[in-house]
Amino acid sequence: MSVKHSHLYAVILAGGSGTRFWPLSRALFPKQLLQVVGGKGDGSLLQQTVRRALRVVPARCTCVVTSAAQADAVRLQLSDWHDALVDNVVLEPEGRNTAPAIGLAALWLLRRDADATMLVLPADHVVKGDRAFRQAVSLGYQLAQQGNLVTFGIHPTTPNTGYGYIQPNRRSCVGRLGALSGYAVERFVEKPDLKRARLFLKAGGYVWNSGMFMWRVDALLEAYARHQPGLIKALRAIDTMMQAGQPADRIARHYRRLESVSIDYGVMERSSRTAVVPVDFVWSDIGTWSSLNSVAHRDRRGNVVRGNVVDLDSERSVLWATKRLVGTVGLSDMVVVDTPDATLVCPKSRSQDVKTLVDMLRKRAAPEQLEHVVVYRPWGSYTVLEEQPGHKVKRICVLPGQRLSLQMHYQRSEHWVVIAGTARVTRGRTVFDVGQGEHVLIPKRTKHRLENQGMSPLEIIEVQSGAYLGEDDIVRYHDDYGRSARHVSGKVVP
Amino acid sequence: MSVKHSHLYAVILAGGSGTRFWPLSRALFPKQLLQVVGGKGDGSLLQQTVRRALRVVPARCTCVVTSAAQADAVRLQLSDWHDALVDNVVLEPEGRNTAPAIGLAALWLLRRDADATMLVLPADHVVKGDRAFRQAVSLGYQLAQQGNLVTFGIHPTTPNTGYGYIQPNRRSCVGRLGALSGYAVERFVEKPDLKRARLFLKAGGYVWNSGMFMWRVDALLEAYARHQPGLIKALRAIDTMMQAGQPADRIARHYRRLESVSIDYGVMERSSRTAVVPVDFVWSDIGTWSSLNSVAHRDRRGNVVRGNVVDLDSERSVLWATKRLVGTVGLSDMVVVDTPDATLVCPKSRSQDVKTLVDMLRKRAAPEQLEHVVVYRPWGSYTVLEEQPGHKVKRICVLPGQRLSLQMHYQRSEHWVVIAGTARVTRGRTVFDVGQGEHVLIPKRTKHRLENQGMSPLEIIEVQSGAYLGEDDIVRYHDDYGRSARHVSGKVVP
């Protein structure tokens, strides 16, 4: 059963950093790109969110807002669906909180459809209950047509201090659908302290602000014009620059000057036309490792266990392995997360402080804060198997029909052994194919290119040898993805 | 200052499994082979023990007893010293507790020197205080010449239930040296329960049985003849078989039938000629991760920290990283040990139970119980960087002057890229050298050999590709180390 509403668009916010989900999430590969909940085939939180959106709008009416640094990984995940989805990626030069991101998406949408209604979905939330979700969207759509700025509220189960609270005006019902009702908002309360949160829970009637919204684009832009006139003016200028195809660094310079303000604080709390729909689906923003408890499967001792874990007597813990073996004995209320290059151990009660730990890593410029061992590129991905003075070993995966740039290195030679598929190799002036089990040497100072013309992924083991193996020893002659020594976080992208 | 005693020999027991030190120790690479304490250059516990022995005896008078499975790794560690040390390795077919191991070493020693005095040192203990150690050995030597079977006792600091206790007969002093005294033994007490251990500590005068011993070989063999006549008869037969060069599997069959009995229970407790020297050096058998506390450096919060650890607020914990990053938040009295293929998380109070966890792994035939990612061989070592269906990537290190067997694989091809040194390669009927940065392909069904004729280690990256990559796809034509499809724990050794 699919509900269709005319001129409805879904805007998925996929720019978050998910710091507290380290080491599974990284600055360049945040929480929304991970499969945190669900079984095989359910895909990442982003993919689960896209699937949810596609229940209420067609692919061409879905748009994903993300930052330039995460764009490759996001596009790769969207490529499972219709091309329209990949085309509808709106790029923020960098994350500047929700008001700029939503404003940018609104301007993008306005150009396509002046009559648009916009459903905003954060990409890193878990929602369980499709039918209830679609029901809520239908009521939201109805309220949005009346000119309301609609929020969706979650019935609180704990005095959580990590969420904003909304008090609906129960005497002012603005719409009904089945068992659902929408109300005018009495007031918004920013993240309260524990004492107030307990009071709200006891008083009843308050709901958590889910971060999902719905409005007509014209109503939203009117609210921006009234409450954030400086921001919307700057966003319009940036939108024009983007349309004119101005250089990315120039646009980024302007974007960086925008005030980092949330849609809640900057627009919703100031507006008189806000409504809230208290919903009845299971929801979590899985803000920390400990919040997994409410949405992930637990064993009979209350542990959330994933991967190659051998445990003796642990209880109420998150035990998360990716590939290597994790052995645990007698843990209570602990979080253990193991990834190929970094491990976290932390009591559940301290899981908010993982953010502080990641800040410490950032200050040390630790790569484990920024990237995974697996790094995604528009042409595929690579995994560093070993890096030592004098040599580096990578497994490289090139997607069907894709190719790396035509490039050259001054200081390293590269040996490629094809382990799956067939490689079309350019070396100097010759072009030839290298099949599975075959190999080729690319001497230093030799122009070369790696390409997959096959129908299945090409996988090679690359052994680099040389005195200097930095990713910035690269001269790029031609690139399909418009990258000419583009810098991401100070690193050159191969 | 070196103390010399005529006819003195050191016998180092290096056969322990160190199960409770998993994942740093493995069945084939136990605790004594690890650098658990000390700084760079101090080497493994075995190497530290050898160095300690060499303070009181020359290299040719030092012998190491170990099991066949650990022999390669032990010999590799001994090769830093005089060749005599490597020659003096006595191989038990498998570990059968201390009485068989010490008996075997005594028979080996007797053949060299009927007048020998034997200092027994476990390879996996920590001793701090060279001068005090040498002093204790000197007094022990003196008592051994009187015909005593000498033990060394440690002044207890806690009511430890993991050690045997010894009550010296303080009225029967059998020797003195400086501030040290030796006494006849009043009685031996096997590992007591906590209540009794507390009583001993309160009563005073009791000492821990350190597991270090000293005696004349003739006195020891007399005691074996009296208290373990069956064992010594069987050991003499096995010693004769070894001398006659009988097949290893036949000797192993006999050895496996020996009773697994400790020297303490089987000989010392039954003898009337025992003496004890209470010593004053710092000692630990570092039986568990939590015992590291007493011998390893602690930071100001009481943590023992090693490797790439980033911590926020932890206290009294062991935080042990080998290569990858370990991030910890707010841990108290925890043990976190990270190795390239396995991670342990366990409260200190449960560190005895790591043994149970390892038993669970053994039952599952988990390789992480048996071996490290780095595997030692007589010719050097290899490290598995990645193993997936269809391919396996290894870094192989061949020591100067060593070579692998002349071999052939039916189902896999191998690509070698030299990253350090020069490889002498035999491929089919041709022999050629491959230098750093060069590469070579060994097709399947091709006889080949890898050899290092240089003065520095040879390192190569090997990429195996094929449908079947088991270590048992190997035909060996010639091997310098007398291995013809020798099996260790069901696996064929390359």
Boltz contact constraints between the chains, C-beta under 6 A:
constraints:
  - contact:
      token1: [A, 310]
      token2: [B, 360]
      max_distance: 6.0
  - contact:
      token1: [A, 312]
      token2: [B, 356]
      max_distance: 6.0
  - contact:
      token1: [A, 312]
      token2: [B, 357]
      max_distance: 6.0
  - contact:
      token1: [A, 324]
      token2: [B, 341]
      max_distance: 6.0
  - contact:
      token1: [A, 325]
      token2: [B, 342]
      max_distance: 6.0
  - contact:
      token1: [A, 325]
      token2: [B, 368]
      max_distance: 6.0
  - contact:
      token1: [A, 326]
      token2: [B, 343]
      max_distance: 6.0
  - contact:
      token1: [A, 327]
      token2: [B, 344]
      max_distance: 6.0
  - contact:
      token1: [A, 327]
      token2: [B, 357]
      max_distance: 6.0
  - contact:
      token1: [A, 328]
      token2: [B, 345]
      max_distance: 6.0
  - contact:
      token1: [A, 329]
      token2: [B, 346]
      max_distance: 6.0
  - contact:
      token1: [A, 329]
      token2: [B, 350]
      max_distance: 6.0
  - contact:
      token1: [A, 329]
      token2: [B, 353]
      max_distance: 6.0
  - contact:
      token1: [A, 329]
      token2: [B, 357]
      max_distance: 6.0
  - contact:
      token1: [A, 330]
      token2: [B, 347]
      max_distance: 6.0
  - contact:
      token1: [A, 330]
      token2: [B, 350]
      max_distance: 6.0
  - contact:
      token1: [A, 336]
      token2: [B, 345]
      max_distance: 6.0
  - contact:
      token1: [A, 338]
      token2: [B, 343]
      max_distance: 6.0
  - contact:
      token1: [A, 341]
      token2: [B, 324]
      max_distance: 6.0
  - contact:
      token1: [A, 342]
      token2: [B, 325]
      max_distance: 6.0
  - contact:
      token1: [A, 343]
      token2: [B, 326]
      max_distance: 6.0
  - contact:
      token1: [A, 343]
      token2: [B, 338]
      max_distance: 6.0
  - contact:
      token1: [A, 343]
      token2: [B, 343]
      max_distance: 6.0
  - contact:
      token1: [A, 344]
      token2: [B, 327]
      max_distance: 6.0
  - contact:
      token1: [A, 345]
      token2: [B, 328]
      max_distance: 6.0
  - contact:
      token1: [A, 345]
      token2: [B, 336]
      max_distance: 6.0
  - contact:
      token1: [A, 345]
      token2: [B, 345]
      max_distance: 6.0
  - contact:
      token1: [A, 346]
      token2: [B, 329]
      max_distance: 6.0
  - contact:
      token1: [A, 347]
      token2: [B, 330]
      max_distance: 6.0
  - contact:
      token1: [A, 350]
      token2: [B, 329]
      max_distance: 6.0
  - contact:
      token1: [A, 350]
      token2: [B, 330]
      max_distance: 6.0
  - contact:
      token1: [A, 353]
      token2: [B, 329]
      max_distance: 6.0
  - contact:
      token1: [A, 356]
      token2: [B, 312]
      max_distance: 6.0
  - contact:
      token1: [A, 357]
      token2: [B, 312]
      max_distance: 6.0
  - contact:
      token1: [A, 357]
      token2: [B, 327]
      max_distance: 6.0
  - contact:
      token1: [A, 357]
      token2: [B, 329]
      max_distance: 6.0
  - contact:
      token1: [A, 360]
      token2: [B, 310]
      max_distance: 6.0
  - contact:
      token1: [A, 368]
      token2: [B, 325]
      max_distance: 6.0
  - contact:
      token1: [A, 385]
      token2: [B, 385]
      max_distance: 6.0
  - contact:
      token1: [A, 385]
      token2: [B, 386]
      max_distance: 6.0
  - contact:
      token1: [A, 385]
      token2: [B, 393]
      max_distance: 6.0
  - contact:
      token1: [A, 386]
      token2: [B, 385]
      max_distance: 6.0
  - contact:
      token1: [A, 390]
      token2: [B, 419]
      max_distance: 6.0
  - contact:
      token1: [A, 391]
      token2: [B, 419]
      max_distance: 6.0
  - contact:
      token1: [A, 393]
      token2: [B, 385]
      max_distance: 6.0
  - contact:
      token1: [A, 393]
      token2: [B, 461]
      max_distance: 6.0
  - contact:
      token1: [A, 413]
      token2: [B, 437]
      max_distance: 6.0
  - contact:
      token1: [A, 415]
      token2: [B, 417]
      max_distance: 6.0
  - contact:
      token1: [A, 415]
      token2: [B, 439]
      max_distance: 6.0
  - contact:
      token1: [A, 417]
      token2: [B, 415]
      max_distance: 6.0
  - contact:
      token1: [A, 417]
      token2: [B, 463]
      max_distance: 6.0
  - contact:
      token1: [A, 419]
      token2: [B, 390]
      max_distance: 6.0
  - contact:
      token1: [A, 419]
      token2: [B, 391]
      max_distance: 6.0
  - contact:
      token1: [A, 419]
      token2: [B, 465]
      max_distance: 6.0
  - contact:
      token1: [A, 437]
      token2: [B, 413]
      max_distance: 6.0
  - contact:
      token1: [A, 437]
      token2: [B, 465]
      max_distance: 6.0
  - contact:
      token1: [A, 439]
      token2: [B, 415]
      max_distance: 6.0
  - contact:
      token1: [A, 439]
      token2: [B, 441]
      max_distance: 6.0
  - contact:
      token1: [A, 441]
      token2: [B, 439]
      max_distance: 6.0
  - contact:
      token1: [A, 461]
      token2: [B, 393]
      max_distance: 6.0
  - contact:
      token1: [A, 461]
      token2: [B, 463]
      max_distance: 6.0
  - contact:
      token1: [A, 463]
      token2: [B, 417]
      max_distance: 6.0
  - contact:
      token1: [A, 463]
      token2: [B, 461]
      max_distance: 6.0
  - contact:
      token1: [A, 465]
      token2: [B, 419]
      max_distance: 6.0
  - contact:
      token1: [A, 465]
      token2: [B, 437]
      max_distance: 6.0
